[in-house]
């Protein structure tokens, strides 16, 4: 896949709980690809920050949305639910959806929570 003219949006500074998101997007022949990078912890206090970033990314109606969690140090169960629910919403809008960068520990938790997905 060849990326053309990446566009970056600097995320907000870390909130008081230490979570922020950044986005990059690329135009490609099939539509826009948006990569949302989440940094810090996803917990009950920071979940609204991540939810707002996911909602903003999906509102662009991209062809693909990739959520990069390589810099996430902690994710609560409701954070995992938010990521899973976003996949359902993306599918309803015809947007491809992927989560990448799960650390081995977070991947283990995700597998325990959703072994069927």
N, CA, C and O atoms as a GROMACS GRO file, in nm:
protein
  468
    1UNK      N    1   0.085  -0.116   0.000
    1UNK     CA    2   0.000   0.000   0.000
    1UNK      C    3   0.090   0.122   0.000
    1UNK      O    4   0.182   0.133   0.081
    2UNK      N    5   0.064   0.210  -0.087
    2UNK     CA    6   0.142   0.331  -0.099
    2UNK      C    7   0.066   0.447  -0.038
    2UNK      O    8  -0.047   0.476  -0.076
    3UNK      N    9   0.129   0.512   0.056
    3UNK     CA   10   0.065   0.625   0.123
    3UNK      C   11   0.096   0.753   0.048
    3UNK      O   12   0.210   0.775   0.008
    4UNK      N   13  -0.002   0.835   0.029
    4UNK     CA   14   0.017   0.964  -0.038
    4UNK      C   15  -0.028   1.075   0.054
    4UNK      O   16  -0.137   1.070   0.111
    5UNK      N   17   0.056   1.174   0.067
    5UNK     CA   18   0.024   1.294   0.142
    5UNK      C   19  -0.031   1.265   0.281
    5UNK      O   20  -0.148   1.293   0.310
    6UNK      N   21   0.054   1.209   0.368
    6UNK     CA   22   0.002   1.188   0.503
    6UNK      C   23  -0.032   1.319   0.569
    6UNK      O   24   0.038   1.419   0.552
    7UNK      N   25  -0.140   1.318   0.642
    7UNK     CA   26  -0.182   1.436   0.717
    7UNK      C   27  -0.180   1.398   0.864
    7UNK      O   28  -0.238   1.297   0.904
    8UNK      N   29  -0.114   1.479   0.944
    8UNK     CA   30  -0.106   1.451   1.087
    8UNK      C   31  -0.187   1.553   1.164
    8UNK      O   32  -0.196   1.669   1.126
    9UNK      N   33  -0.244   1.508   1.271
    9UNK     CA   34  -0.312   1.596   1.365
    9UNK      C   35  -0.250   1.571   1.501
    9UNK      O   36  -0.262   1.461   1.556
   10UNK      N   37  -0.185   1.670   1.553
   10UNK     CA   38  -0.126   1.652   1.686
   10UNK      C   39  -0.238   1.637   1.787
   10UNK      O   40  -0.338   1.709   1.783
   11UNK      N   41  -0.221   1.544   1.875
   11UNK     CA   42  -0.322   1.522   1.977
   11UNK      C   43  -0.309   1.625   2.088
   11UNK      O   44  -0.216   1.705   2.091
   12UNK      N   45  -0.404   1.621   2.175
   12UNK     CA   46  -0.399   1.708   2.291
   12UNK      C   47  -0.283   1.666   2.379
   12UNK      O   48  -0.235   1.553   2.371
   13UNK      N   49  -0.240   1.755   2.462
   13UNK     CA   50  -0.140   1.721   2.560
   13UNK      C   51  -0.200   1.616   2.653
   13UNK      O   52  -0.322   1.608   2.666
   14UNK      N   53  -0.115   1.536   2.718
   14UNK     CA   54  -0.170   1.435   2.809
   14UNK      C   55  -0.266   1.498   2.909
   14UNK      O   56  -0.241   1.605   2.964
   15UNK      N   57  -0.378   1.428   2.932
   15UNK     CA   58  -0.472   1.479   3.031
   15UNK      C   59  -0.417   1.448   3.171
   15UNK      O   60  -0.308   1.394   3.184
   16UNK      N   61  -0.490   1.482   3.271
   16UNK     CA   62  -0.440   1.467   3.408
   16UNK      C   63  -0.410   1.322   3.442
   16UNK      O   64  -0.329   1.296   3.532
   17UNK      N   65  -0.472   1.229   3.374
   17UNK     CA   66  -0.446   1.088   3.402
   17UNK      C   67  -0.342   1.029   3.309
   17UNK      O   68  -0.307   0.912   3.322
   18UNK      N   69  -0.292   1.109   3.214
   18UNK     CA   70  -0.185   1.062   3.128
   18UNK      C   71  -0.228   0.986   3.004
   18UNK      O   72  -0.168   0.884   2.972
   19UNK      N   73  -0.330   1.031   2.935
   19UNK     CA   74  -0.374   0.968   2.812
   19UNK      C   75  -0.396   1.074   2.706
   19UNK      O   76  -0.455   1.178   2.732
   20UNK      N   77  -0.348   1.046   2.584
   20UNK     CA   78  -0.374   1.135   2.473
   20UNK      C   79  -0.372   1.054   2.345
   20UNK      O   80  -0.321   0.942   2.341
   21UNK      N   81  -0.427   1.112   2.240
   21UNK     CA   82  -0.437   1.044   2.111
   21UNK      C   83  -0.383   1.135   2.001
   21UNK      O   84  -0.396   1.257   2.007
   22UNK      N   85  -0.323   1.073   1.901
   22UNK     CA   86  -0.280   1.145   1.782
   22UNK      C   87  -0.335   1.071   1.661
   22UNK      O   88  -0.357   0.950   1.666
   23UNK      N   89  -0.356   1.143   1.552
   23UNK     CA   90  -0.406   1.078   1.432
   23UNK      C   91  -0.320   1.116   1.312
   23UNK      O   92  -0.261   1.225   1.306
   24UNK      N   93  -0.315   1.025   1.219
   24UNK     CA   94  -0.255   1.049   1.088
   24UNK      C   95  -0.352   0.994   0.986
   24UNK      O   96  -0.425   0.898   1.014
   25UNK      N   97  -0.354   1.053   0.870
   25UNK     CA   98  -0.442   1.000   0.766
   25UNK      C   99  -0.372   1.007   0.632
   25UNK      O  100  -0.286   1.092   0.608
   26UNK      N  101  -0.412   0.916   0.546
   26UNK     CA  102  -0.358   0.909   0.412
   26UNK      C  103  -0.473   0.893   0.314
   26UNK      O  104  -0.569   0.820   0.340
   27UNK      N  105  -0.461   0.960   0.204
   27UNK     CA  106  -0.556   0.940   0.095
   27UNK      C  107  -0.503   0.828   0.008
   27UNK      O  108  -0.385   0.826  -0.027
   28UNK      N  109  -0.589   0.735  -0.027
   28UNK     CA  110  -0.552   0.627  -0.118
   28UNK      C  111  -0.666   0.610  -0.218
   28UNK      O  112  -0.773   0.667  -0.199
   29UNK      N  113  -0.644   0.533  -0.323
   29UNK     CA  114  -0.747   0.520  -0.426
   29UNK      C  115  -0.883   0.473  -0.375
   29UNK      O  116  -0.986   0.508  -0.432
   30UNK      N  117  -0.884   0.394  -0.268
   30UNK     CA  118  -1.012   0.343  -0.218
   30UNK      C  119  -1.076   0.432  -0.113
   30UNK      O  120  -1.190   0.409  -0.074
   31UNK      N  121  -1.004   0.533  -0.065
   31UNK     CA  122  -1.057   0.622   0.037
   31UNK      C  123  -0.950   0.656   0.140
   31UNK      O  124  -0.833   0.623   0.123
   32UNK      N  125  -0.992   0.719   0.245
   32UNK     CA  126  -0.899   0.763   0.348
   32UNK      C  127  -0.866   0.649   0.446
   32UNK      O  128  -0.952   0.568   0.481
   33UNK      N  129  -0.740   0.646   0.488
   33UNK     CA  130  -0.697   0.555   0.594
   33UNK      C  131  -0.658   0.642   0.712
   33UNK      O  132  -0.574   0.731   0.699
   34UNK      N  133  -0.718   0.616   0.827
   34UNK     CA  134  -0.689   0.692   0.948
   34UNK      C  135  -0.622   0.599   1.048
   34UNK      O  136  -0.671   0.489   1.076
   35UNK      N  137  -0.509   0.645   1.102
   35UNK     CA  138  -0.441   0.573   1.210
   35UNK      C  139  -0.453   0.658   1.334
   35UNK      O  140  -0.406   0.772   1.338
   36UNK      N  141  -0.516   0.603   1.436
   36UNK     CA  142  -0.532   0.670   1.564
   36UNK      C  143  -0.438   0.603   1.663
   36UNK      O  144  -0.451   0.484   1.692
   37UNK      N  145  -0.343   0.680   1.714
   37UNK     CA  146  -0.248   0.628   1.811
   37UNK      C  147  -0.289   0.673   1.951
   37UNK      O  148  -0.309   0.792   1.977
   38UNK      N  149  -0.302   0.576   2.039
   38UNK     CA  150  -0.340   0.604   2.177
   38UNK      C  151  -0.215   0.589   2.264
   38UNK      O  152  -0.141   0.492   2.250
   39UNK      N  153  -0.193   0.686   2.351
   39UNK     CA  154  -0.075   0.688   2.437
   39UNK      C  155  -0.119   0.694   2.583
   39UNK      O  156  -0.211   0.769   2.617
   40UNK      N  157  -0.053   0.617   2.668
   40UNK     CA  158  -0.081   0.624   2.811
   40UNK      C  159  -0.174   0.514   2.858
   40UNK      O  160  -0.170   0.402   2.807
   41UNK      N  161  -0.258   0.546   2.955
   41UNK     CA  162  -0.348   0.449   3.015
   41UNK      C  163  -0.493   0.473   2.972
   41UNK      O  164  -0.539   0.587   2.963
   42UNK      N  165  -0.563   0.363   2.945
   42UNK     CA  166  -0.707   0.371   2.919
   42UNK      C  167  -0.776   0.315   3.043
   42UNK      O  168  -0.777   0.194   3.066
   43UNK      N  169  -0.833   0.405   3.122
   43UNK     CA  170  -0.905   0.364   3.242
   43UNK      C  171  -1.036   0.444   3.247
   43UNK      O  172  -1.071   0.512   3.151
   44UNK      N  173  -1.106   0.436   3.357
   44UNK     CA  174  -1.236   0.503   3.365
   44UNK      C  175  -1.224   0.654   3.349
   44UNK      O  176  -1.315   0.717   3.295
   45UNK      N  177  -1.114   0.712   3.394
   45UNK     CA  178  -1.098   0.858   3.381
   45UNK      C  179  -1.058   0.899   3.241
   45UNK      O  180  -1.095   1.007   3.196
   46UNK      N  181  -0.983   0.815   3.170
   46UNK     CA  182  -0.934   0.854   3.038
   46UNK      C  183  -1.018   0.798   2.923
   46UNK      O  184  -1.001   0.838   2.808
   47UNK      N  185  -1.109   0.707   2.954
   47UNK     CA  186  -1.193   0.648   2.850
   47UNK      C  187  -1.265   0.753   2.767
   47UNK      O  188  -1.273   0.738   2.645
   48UNK      N  189  -1.319   0.860   2.827
   48UNK     CA  190  -1.384   0.963   2.745
   48UNK      C  191  -1.290   1.028   2.643
   48UNK      O  192  -1.334   1.066   2.534
   49UNK      N  193  -1.164   1.042   2.677
   49UNK     CA  194  -1.066   1.099   2.584
   49UNK      C  195  -1.052   1.008   2.462
   49UNK      O  196  -1.053   1.054   2.348
   50UNK      N  197  -1.038   0.879   2.488
   50UNK     CA  198  -1.023   0.782   2.379
   50UNK      C  199  -1.152   0.772   2.299
   50UNK      O  200  -1.149   0.764   2.176
   51UNK      N  201  -1.265   0.772   2.368
   51UNK     CA  202  -1.394   0.763   2.299
   51UNK      C  203  -1.415   0.883   2.206
   51UNK      O  204  -1.462   0.867   2.094
   52UNK      N  205  -1.380   1.002   2.253
   52UNK     CA  206  -1.394   1.122   2.168
   52UNK      C  207  -1.304   1.112   2.045
   52UNK      O  208  -1.344   1.150   1.935
   53UNK      N  209  -1.183   1.061   2.062
   53UNK     CA  210  -1.091   1.047   1.948
   53UNK      C  211  -1.142   0.943   1.849
   53UNK      O  212  -1.133   0.963   1.728
   54UNK      N  213  -1.196   0.832   1.900
   54UNK     CA  214  -1.252   0.730   1.812
   54UNK      C  215  -1.374   0.782   1.736
   54UNK      O  216  -1.389   0.757   1.617
   55UNK      N  217  -1.460   0.853   1.807
   55UNK     CA  218  -1.579   0.910   1.744
   55UNK      C  219  -1.541   1.010   1.636
   55UNK      O  220  -1.600   1.011   1.528
   56UNK      N  221  -1.443   1.094   1.664
   56UNK     CA  222  -1.397   1.192   1.564
   56UNK      C  223  -1.338   1.122   1.442
   56UNK      O  224  -1.362   1.163   1.329
   57UNK      N  225  -1.261   1.016   1.466
   57UNK     CA  226  -1.202   0.943   1.353
   57UNK      C  227  -1.310   0.877   1.268
   57UNK      O  228  -1.303   0.883   1.145
   58UNK      N  229  -1.408   0.815   1.331
   58UNK     CA  230  -1.515   0.750   1.255
   58UNK      C  231  -1.606   0.850   1.185
   58UNK      O  232  -1.664   0.819   1.081
   59UNK      N  233  -1.619   0.970   1.241
   59UNK     CA  234  -1.706   1.070   1.178
   59UNK      C  235  -1.651   1.115   1.044
   59UNK      O  236  -1.724   1.172   0.962
   60UNK      N  237  -1.525   1.089   1.020
   60UNK     CA  238  -1.463   1.122   0.890
   60UNK      C  239  -1.501   1.020   0.783
   60UNK      O  240  -1.473   1.039   0.665
   61UNK      N  241  -1.565   0.911   0.825
   61UNK     CA  242  -1.607   0.803   0.735
   61UNK      C  243  -1.489   0.751   0.652
   61UNK      O  244  -1.496   0.746   0.529
   62UNK      N  245  -1.379   0.713   0.720
   62UNK     CA  246  -1.263   0.664   0.645
   62UNK      C  247  -1.291   0.525   0.587
   62UNK      O  248  -1.382   0.456   0.631
   63UNK      N  249  -1.211   0.487   0.491
   63UNK     CA  250  -1.221   0.353   0.436
   63UNK      C  251  -1.170   0.252   0.538
   63UNK      O  252  -1.227   0.144   0.554
   64UNK      N  253  -1.062   0.288   0.608
   64UNK     CA  254  -1.005   0.204   0.714
   64UNK      C  255  -0.972   0.290   0.835
   64UNK      O  256  -0.929   0.404   0.822
   65UNK      N  257  -0.992   0.234   0.953
   65UNK     CA  258  -0.950   0.294   1.078
   65UNK      C  259  -0.862   0.193   1.150
   65UNK      O  260  -0.904   0.081   1.179
   66UNK      N  261  -0.738   0.234   1.178
   66UNK     CA  262  -0.644   0.150   1.251
   66UNK      C  263  -0.617   0.217   1.385
   66UNK      O  264  -0.579   0.334   1.389
   67UNK      N  265  -0.638   0.145   1.493
   67UNK     CA  266  -0.611   0.197   1.627
   67UNK      C  267  -0.482   0.132   1.676
   67UNK      O  268  -0.475   0.012   1.699
   68UNK      N  269  -0.379   0.215   1.693
   68UNK     CA  270  -0.248   0.170   1.736
   68UNK      C  271  -0.237   0.190   1.887
   68UNK      O  272  -0.237   0.303   1.935
   69UNK      N  273  -0.226   0.081   1.960
   69UNK     CA  274  -0.219   0.087   2.106
   69UNK      C  275  -0.081   0.047   2.158
   69UNK      O  276  -0.068   0.006   2.273
   70UNK      N  277   0.020   0.059   2.074
   70UNK     CA  278   0.156   0.020   2.113
   70UNK      C  279   0.206   0.099   2.233
   70UNK      O  280   0.287   0.049   2.311
   71UNK      N  281   0.159   0.223   2.249
   71UNK     CA  282   0.203   0.307   2.360
   71UNK      C  283   0.104   0.308   2.477
   71UNK      O  284   0.113   0.394   2.565
   72UNK      N  285   0.011   0.213   2.477
   72UNK     CA  286  -0.084   0.202   2.590
   72UNK      C  287  -0.019   0.114   2.697
   72UNK      O  288   0.022   0.001   2.670
   73UNK      N  289  -0.011   0.167   2.817
   73UNK     CA  290   0.053   0.094   2.927
   73UNK      C  291  -0.047   0.018   3.013
   73UNK      O  292  -0.009  -0.074   3.086
   74UNK      N  293  -0.175   0.055   3.005
   74UNK     CA  294  -0.279  -0.011   3.082
   74UNK      C  295  -0.411   0.009   3.009
   74UNK      O  296  -0.435   0.114   2.951
   75UNK      N  297  -0.496  -0.094   3.013
   75UNK     CA  298  -0.630  -0.082   2.955
   75UNK      C  299  -0.727  -0.158   3.043
   75UNK      O  300  -0.713  -0.279   3.064
   76UNK      N  301  -0.826  -0.087   3.095
   76UNK     CA  302  -0.927  -0.151   3.180
   76UNK      C  303  -1.027  -0.227   3.092
   76UNK      O  304  -1.026  -0.214   2.969
   77UNK      N  305  -1.111  -0.307   3.155
   77UNK     CA  306  -1.210  -0.386   3.082
   77UNK      C  307  -1.301  -0.295   2.999
   77UNK      O  308  -1.333  -0.328   2.885
   78UNK      N  309  -1.342  -0.183   3.055
   78UNK     CA  310  -1.429  -0.093   2.978
   78UNK      C  311  -1.354  -0.030   2.861
   78UNK      O  312  -1.415   0.003   2.760
   79UNK      N  313  -1.224  -0.015   2.873
   79UNK     CA  314  -1.144   0.032   2.760
   79UNK      C  315  -1.144  -0.071   2.648
   79UNK      O  316  -1.158  -0.036   2.531
   80UNK      N  317  -1.126  -0.200   2.686
   80UNK     CA  318  -1.133  -0.306   2.586
   80UNK      C  319  -1.272  -0.310   2.522
   80UNK      O  320  -1.284  -0.331   2.401
   81UNK      N  321  -1.376  -0.291   2.602
   81UNK     CA  322  -1.512  -0.290   2.549
   81UNK      C  323  -1.530  -0.176   2.450
   81UNK      O  324  -1.594  -0.193   2.346
   82UNK      N  325  -1.473  -0.060   2.481
   82UNK     CA  326  -1.481   0.054   2.390
   82UNK      C  327  -1.415   0.020   2.256
   82UNK      O  328  -1.470   0.051   2.151
   83UNK      N  329  -1.299  -0.042   2.260
   83UNK     CA  330  -1.230  -0.079   2.137
   83UNK      C  331  -1.312  -0.181   2.057
   83UNK      O  332  -1.321  -0.171   1.935
   84UNK      N  333  -1.371  -0.278   2.126
   84UNK     CA  334  -1.453  -0.378   2.059
   84UNK      C  335  -1.580  -0.316   2.000
   84UNK      O  336  -1.617  -0.345   1.887
   85UNK      N  337  -1.646  -0.231   2.078
   85UNK     CA  338  -1.768  -0.166   2.030
   85UNK      C  339  -1.741  -0.076   1.910
   85UNK      O  340  -1.825  -0.063   1.821
   86UNK      N  341  -1.624  -0.014   1.909
   86UNK     CA  342  -1.588   0.071   1.795
   86UNK      C  343  -1.577  -0.013   1.668
   86UNK      O  344  -1.612   0.034   1.559
   87UNK      N  345  -1.529  -0.136   1.681
   87UNK     CA  346  -1.523  -0.225   1.566
   87UNK      C  347  -1.661  -0.254   1.510
   87UNK      O  348  -1.679  -0.259   1.388
   88UNK      N  349  -1.757  -0.271   1.597
   88UNK     CA  350  -1.896  -0.296   1.554
   88UNK      C  351  -1.952  -0.172   1.485
   88UNK      O  352  -2.016  -0.182   1.380
   89UNK      N  353  -1.926  -0.055   1.542
   89UNK     CA  354  -1.973   0.070   1.481
   89UNK      C  355  -1.907   0.092   1.346
   89UNK      O  356  -1.974   0.131   1.249
   90UNK      N  357  -1.778   0.067   1.338
   90UNK     CA  358  -1.706   0.083   1.212
   90UNK      C  359  -1.766  -0.007   1.104
   90UNK      O  360  -1.787   0.036   0.990
   91UNK      N  361  -1.793  -0.132   1.139
   91UNK     CA  362  -1.850  -0.226   1.042
   91UNK      C  363  -1.986  -0.178   0.993
   91UNK      O  364  -2.018  -0.191   0.875
   92UNK      N  365  -2.066  -0.121   1.083
   92UNK     CA  366  -2.197  -0.070   1.044
   92UNK      C  367  -2.186   0.046   0.944
   92UNK      O  368  -2.276   0.068   0.863
   93UNK      N  369  -2.075   0.119   0.950
   93UNK     CA  370  -2.052   0.231   0.858
   93UNK      C  371  -1.974   0.189   0.734
   93UNK      O  372  -1.946   0.271   0.647
   94UNK      N  373  -1.938   0.061   0.725
   94UNK     CA  374  -1.862   0.014   0.610
   94UNK      C  375  -1.714   0.049   0.619
   94UNK      O  376  -1.644   0.055   0.517
   95UNK      N  377  -1.666   0.074   0.739
   95UNK     CA  378  -1.526   0.110   0.760
   95UNK      C  379  -1.449  -0.012   0.808
   95UNK      O  380  -1.491  -0.079   0.903
   96UNK      N  381  -1.337  -0.042   0.743
   96UNK     CA  382  -1.249  -0.148   0.791
   96UNK      C  383  -1.188  -0.104   0.924
   96UNK      O  384  -1.161   0.014   0.943
   97UNK      N  385  -1.167  -0.198   1.015
   97UNK     CA  386  -1.121  -0.164   1.150
   97UNK      C  387  -1.018  -0.264   1.196
   97UNK      O  388  -1.035  -0.385   1.179
   98UNK      N  389  -0.911  -0.214   1.255
   98UNK     CA  390  -0.809  -0.302   1.310
   98UNK      C  391  -0.746  -0.236   1.432
   98UNK      O  392  -0.736  -0.114   1.441
   99UNK      N  393  -0.706  -0.319   1.525
   99UNK     CA  394  -0.629  -0.275   1.641
   99UNK      C  395  -0.491  -0.336   1.625
   99UNK      O  396  -0.478  -0.456   1.600
  100UNK      N  397  -0.388  -0.255   1.641
  100UNK     CA  398  -0.252  -0.308   1.630
  100UNK      C  399  -0.168  -0.260   1.748
  100UNK      O  400  -0.204  -0.165   1.817
  101UNK      N  401  -0.058  -0.328   1.769
  101UNK     CA  402   0.037  -0.286   1.871
  101UNK      C  403   0.006  -0.333   2.011
  101UNK      O  404   0.063  -0.280   2.107
  102UNK      N  405  -0.083  -0.430   2.026
  102UNK     CA  406  -0.112  -0.481   2.161
  102UNK      C  407   0.015  -0.543   2.220
  102UNK      O  408   0.080  -0.625   2.156
  103UNK      N  409   0.050  -0.503   2.340
  103UNK     CA  410   0.163  -0.565   2.408
  103UNK      C  411   0.123  -0.709   2.441
  103UNK      O  412   0.004  -0.741   2.444
  104UNK      N  413   0.221  -0.796   2.466
  104UNK     CA  414   0.185  -0.934   2.500
  104UNK      C  415   0.088  -0.943   2.619
  104UNK      O  416  -0.002  -1.027   2.620
  105UNK      N  417   0.107  -0.857   2.718
  105UNK     CA  418   0.019  -0.860   2.835
  105UNK      C  419  -0.123  -0.818   2.798
  105UNK      O  420  -0.219  -0.884   2.836
  106UNK      N  421  -0.137  -0.706   2.722
  106UNK     CA  422  -0.271  -0.661   2.682
  106UNK      C  423  -0.336  -0.761   2.587
  106UNK      O  424  -0.457  -0.781   2.592
  107UNK      N  425  -0.257  -0.822   2.501
  107UNK     CA  426  -0.313  -0.922   2.410
  107UNK      C  427  -0.365  -1.043   2.488
  107UNK      O  428  -0.468  -1.100   2.453
  108UNK      N  429  -0.294  -1.081   2.592
  108UNK     CA  430  -0.338  -1.192   2.677
  108UNK      C  431  -0.471  -1.159   2.743
  108UNK      O  432  -0.562  -1.243   2.746
  109UNK      N  433  -0.484  -1.036   2.794
  109UNK     CA  434  -0.611  -0.995   2.855
  109UNK      C  435  -0.723  -0.992   2.753
  109UNK      O  436  -0.834  -1.038   2.780
  110UNK      N  437  -0.695  -0.939   2.636
  110UNK     CA  438  -0.797  -0.932   2.531
  110UNK      C  439  -0.843  -1.072   2.492
  110UNK      O  440  -0.962  -1.096   2.470
  111UNK      N  441  -0.749  -1.165   2.483
  111UNK     CA  442  -0.783  -1.302   2.448
  111UNK      C  443  -0.868  -1.367   2.557
  111UNK      O  444  -0.962  -1.441   2.526
  112UNK      N  445  -0.837  -1.339   2.682
  112UNK     CA  446  -0.918  -1.394   2.791
  112UNK      C  447  -1.060  -1.338   2.788
  112UNK      O  448  -1.157  -1.410   2.812
  113UNK      N  449  -1.072  -1.207   2.759
  113UNK     CA  450  -1.203  -1.144   2.758
  113UNK      C  451  -1.288  -1.184   2.639
  113UNK      O  452  -1.408  -1.205   2.650
  114UNK      N  453  -1.222  -1.195   2.522
  114UNK     CA  454  -1.296  -1.222   2.399
  114UNK      C  455  -1.227  -1.332   2.320
  114UNK      O  456  -1.173  -1.308   2.212
  115UNK      N  457  -1.229  -1.450   2.374
  115UNK     CA  458  -1.160  -1.562   2.309
  115UNK      C  459  -1.223  -1.599   2.175
  115UNK      O  460  -1.160  -1.665   2.093
  116UNK      N  461  -1.346  -1.558   2.152
  116UNK     CA  462  -1.416  -1.592   2.028
  116UNK      C  463  -1.393  -1.490   1.917
  116UNK      O  464  -1.445  -1.508   1.807
  117UNK      N  465  -1.315  -1.382   1.944
  117UNK     CA  466  -1.296  -1.279   1.841
  117UNK      C  467  -1.152  -1.274   1.797
  117UNK      O  468  -1.116  -1.193   1.711
   0.00000   0.00000   0.00000
